[in-house]
Amino acid sequence: MARVDLEPAEEFEVVDAVTEVADRELVDMCVASLGAGVAAELRDEGLPPVRVVVRWVLAHAVDSNEYVYREAGRRAVRAAAQHLA
């Protein structure tokens, strides 16, 4: 689970704004994977670049992995696109 803001931007950018951190390495992996998922969905759908501001992630040593957060990033783009349509 994560909370992200997608903002208009000239270039794609991921900003780690997570302040409550128990395991920085795990949070960094989550943020990077979220960003990769957003970038992939933008590219696949031909959408313009955005600034991804990651505000919060629920990072768990067992359940958090790159695939889960990449998919979350893709879903964030889909949800944002639906709100704009």
Residue, then its C-alpha position, 0 to 999 in steps of 0.5 A: m500500500a502506498r500514497v502517491d501524488l501524480e503531478p504534471a511535469e516536463e520530465f518524469e521524476v520520482v520524489d521520496a517524501v516518506t518521513e516515517v521510516a522503520d527500514r530505509e532500505l525497504v522503503d527505498m525499494c518500494v519507492a523505486s518500484l512504484g516509480a518503475g511501475v508508473a514509468a512503465e504504465l505511462r510509456d505503455e499508454g503513451l501518457p505524458p511525464v509526471r512527477v511522482v511524489v511518494r508520501w507514504v508506503l506500508a513496507h513489510a519485510v515479508d510481503s513487500n517486493e518489487y513486483v507488488y510495488r511496480e503493479a501499485g505504480r501501474r494502478a496509480v496511473r490507471a486510477a489517475a487517468q480514470h479521474l481525468a476522463 
